[in-house]
Amino acid sequence: MPRWESDAQGRLERAALDLFETQGFERTTVAQIARSAGLTERSFYRYFPDKREVLFAGNVLETHLAAQVEAADPGLTPTEALLTALGTADQVFRSREFLLRRAEVIAASPALAERDLIKLAGIADALERALARRGVEPGEARFLIDVVLAISRRATSRWLAEPDATFADLVARTAAELFAAITPPAAHH
């Protein structure tokens, strides 16, 4: 028997990911995950309400981003506040390896892909509430959040592919590319 490290939640996450990869999410049971991690099913449910949540880490990212938006300098525009908050998301990210493997497992399962979208909607709602507390009207807030989430998707896939780049730099670079693409060229004189 291998000697287990004390991090039960981490062991459950790794065991679940291994099983999801080898036999598929749908065919994996909570009992198998717990057994593979050297724990009981009851232990599993202490950390996760169901097997899907192993991949979705509660509301850590949602809570982090909303708090960052609320704490952002009042002089920042709503978009700057969102981008500043997003640039700190890697403070709560899992390891690059975990996220790459997680992305493949999610892509292979329609149920998980749907859960991912629901999770994203929850993040957008939390950000909308955070912007409302900064005085941003809901329609404008939702529009800006959609734009920033598009930047986030591109920056995240770059971050997974470019281990040497910092997430904050990739967010800034991606935002700059978007703004350059939508800014009309200067009028010729």
Sequence and secondary structure as in RCSB ss.txt:
>XXXX:A:sequence
MPRWESDAQGRLERAALDLFETQGFERTTVAQIARSAGLTERSFYRYFPDKREVLFAGNVLETHLAAQVEAADPG
LTPTEALLTALGTADQVFRSREFLLRRAEVIAASPALAERDLIKLAGIADALERALARRGVEPGEARFLIDVVLA
ISRRATSRWLAEPDATFADLVARTAAELFAAITPPAAHH
>XXXX:A:secstr
     S HHHHHHHHHHHHHHHH TTT  HHHHHHHTT  HHHHHHH SSGGGGGT TTHHHHHHHHHHHHS TT
S HHHHHHHHHTTGGGT   HHHHHHHHHHHHT HHHHHHHHHHHHHHHHHHHHHHHTTT  HHHHHHHHHHHHH
HHHHHHHHHHH TTS HHHHHHHHHHHHHHHHS      
